[in-house]
Amino acid sequence: EELLSNGRAAEAAAELKRALALHPYPWAQVWLAECLLGTGRSRAALRLLDLSLKKDPRYARGLVTRVRARLALGQASGALNDASRALKREPDWAWARYWRARCLEALHRRPEAIAELEAALRFDERFTEARAALEKLSRTAGR
C-alpha cells in the first residue's frame, strides 16, 4: 500500500507478484489489480479481479476495484452492478458510494449521481474527490 500511495505502482506490482506466487490470496490479487490500473493496464486488471472475485465474490474492495477497471474500459452498466454489490456489503463506505456515483454519471443519470455523492459526503465530510465531483456535477446539472 505504501508503494502504491507513493506512486510506485511498478515496484508494488513486482512485490505482489512474488507474494501471489507463494499464496494466491484474493486480497493480493486485488492489490495487484490496483497496481495494473495505476499503470493503465485495465484489461489485465479486470482479468485478475474476475479471478479474485470468483474466490471471494463478496469482497467489497475487490468489487470497487473492478468498478474502476470496468469504467476505464467503458463498461458502465457492469461497473454499476459491482458498485451496488459493494454497497450491500459496506453501506457506509464512502468510496463505494463515490464509485457508484461515477457509474451513474457515466450512464447519464446525473440526479442519482449527485445524490450518491451527497451520501458519500455524509459518511466522510472531508472526502475531497467526492466534493469535487459533486461540485462539477452540480454545475453541469444546473443545480
C-alpha positions as CSV (number, residue, x, y, z in Angstrom):
1,E,0.0,0.0,0.0
2,E,2.9,2.4,0.8
3,L,4.4,1.8,-2.6
4,L,1.1,2.5,-4.3
5,S,0.4,5.6,-2.4
6,N,3.8,6.9,-3.3
7,G,3.3,6.4,-7.0
8,R,5.5,3.4,-7.3
9,A,3.0,1.0,-8.9
10,A,5.6,-1.0,-10.8
11,E,7.5,-1.8,-7.6
12,A,4.3,-2.6,-5.8
13,A,3.3,-4.9,-8.7
14,A,6.6,-6.8,-8.5
15,E,6.2,-7.3,-4.7
16,L,2.6,-8.5,-5.1
17,K,3.6,-10.9,-7.9
18,R,6.1,-12.5,-5.6
19,A,3.6,-12.8,-2.8
20,L,1.0,-14.3,-5.2
21,A,3.5,-16.9,-6.4
22,L,3.6,-18.2,-2.8
23,H,-0.1,-17.8,-2.0
24,P,-2.8,-16.7,-4.4
25,Y,-4.9,-14.7,-1.9
26,P,-7.8,-12.7,-3.3
27,W,-6.8,-9.6,-1.4
28,A,-3.3,-9.7,-3.0
29,Q,-4.9,-10.1,-6.4
30,V,-6.9,-7.0,-5.8
31,W,-3.9,-5.0,-4.8
32,L,-2.0,-6.2,-7.9
33,A,-5.0,-5.2,-10.0
34,E,-4.8,-1.7,-8.4
35,C,-1.2,-1.6,-9.5
36,L,-2.2,-2.6,-13.0
37,L,-4.8,0.1,-13.1
38,G,-2.2,2.6,-11.9
39,T,-0.1,1.8,-15.0
40,G,-3.0,1.9,-17.4
41,R,-3.4,-1.9,-17.8
42,S,-7.2,-2.0,-17.3
43,R,-7.9,-5.3,-19.2
44,A,-5.2,-7.2,-17.3
45,A,-6.6,-5.7,-14.0
46,L,-10.1,-6.8,-15.0
47,R,-9.0,-10.4,-15.7
48,L,-7.2,-10.6,-12.3
49,L,-10.2,-9.1,-10.5
50,D,-12.5,-11.6,-12.1
51,L,-10.3,-14.4,-10.7
52,S,-10.1,-12.8,-7.3
53,L,-13.9,-12.3,-7.1
54,K,-14.5,-15.9,-8.1
55,K,-12.7,-16.9,-4.9
56,D,-14.3,-14.2,-2.7
57,P,-17.4,-12.7,-4.5
58,R,-18.4,-10.5,-1.6
59,Y,-15.0,-8.7,-1.1
60,A,-16.1,-5.1,-1.3
61,R,-12.7,-3.7,-2.1
62,G,-12.4,-6.2,-5.0
63,L,-15.8,-5.1,-6.3
64,V,-14.9,-1.4,-6.1
65,T,-11.6,-2.0,-7.8
66,R,-13.4,-3.9,-10.6
67,V,-15.7,-0.9,-10.9
68,R,-12.7,1.2,-11.7
69,A,-11.4,-1.3,-14.3
70,R,-14.8,-1.6,-15.9
71,L,-15.3,2.2,-16.1
72,A,-11.8,2.5,-17.7
73,L,-13.0,0.0,-20.3
74,G,-16.3,1.7,-20.9
75,Q,-18.4,-0.9,-19.1
76,A,-20.5,1.4,-17.0
77,S,-23.5,-1.0,-16.6
78,G,-21.4,-3.8,-15.2
79,A,-19.5,-1.3,-13.1
80,L,-22.7,-0.1,-11.6
81,N,-23.7,-3.6,-10.7
82,D,-20.4,-4.1,-8.9
83,A,-20.7,-0.8,-7.1
84,S,-24.2,-1.7,-5.9
85,R,-23.0,-5.1,-4.7
86,A,-20.1,-3.5,-2.8
87,L,-22.6,-1.1,-1.1
88,K,-24.7,-4.0,0.0
89,R,-21.6,-5.4,1.8
90,E,-20.4,-2.0,3.1
91,P,-23.2,0.5,3.1
92,D,-21.3,3.2,5.0
93,W,-18.2,3.0,2.8
94,A,-17.8,6.5,1.1
95,W,-15.5,5.2,-1.6
96,A,-18.1,2.7,-2.8
97,R,-20.7,5.5,-2.9
98,Y,-18.2,7.7,-4.8
99,W,-17.6,5.0,-7.5
100,R,-21.3,4.2,-7.7
101,A,-21.8,7.9,-8.4
102,R,-19.1,7.8,-11.1
103,C,-21.0,4.9,-12.8
104,L,-24.3,6.8,-12.6
105,E,-22.6,9.8,-14.2
106,A,-21.2,7.6,-17.0
107,L,-24.8,6.4,-17.6
108,H,-26.0,10.0,-17.8
109,R,-28.0,9.6,-14.6
110,R,-26.8,12.8,-13.0
111,P,-29.5,13.4,-10.3
112,E,-28.8,9.9,-8.9
113,A,-25.1,10.5,-9.1
114,I,-25.4,13.8,-7.2
115,A,-27.5,12.0,-4.5
116,E,-24.8,9.3,-4.2
117,L,-22.0,11.9,-3.9
118,E,-24.0,13.7,-1.2
119,A,-24.4,10.4,0.7
120,A,-20.6,9.8,0.4
121,L,-20.0,13.2,2.0
122,R,-22.4,12.4,4.8
123,F,-20.1,9.4,5.7
124,D,-16.9,11.3,5.2
125,E,-17.3,15.1,5.0
126,R,-13.5,15.6,4.2
127,F,-13.7,13.4,1.1
128,T,-12.2,15.8,-1.4
129,E,-12.7,13.6,-4.5
130,A,-16.4,13.3,-3.8
131,R,-16.7,17.0,-3.0
132,A,-15.0,18.0,-6.3
133,A,-17.1,15.6,-8.3
134,L,-20.3,16.9,-6.6
135,E,-19.4,20.5,-7.4
136,K,-18.7,19.6,-11.0
137,L,-21.9,17.6,-11.4
138,S,-24.0,20.3,-9.7
139,R,-22.7,22.9,-12.1
140,T,-23.4,20.9,-15.1
141,A,-26.9,19.9,-13.8
142,G,-27.8,23.5,-13.2
143,R,-28.3,22.9,-9.5
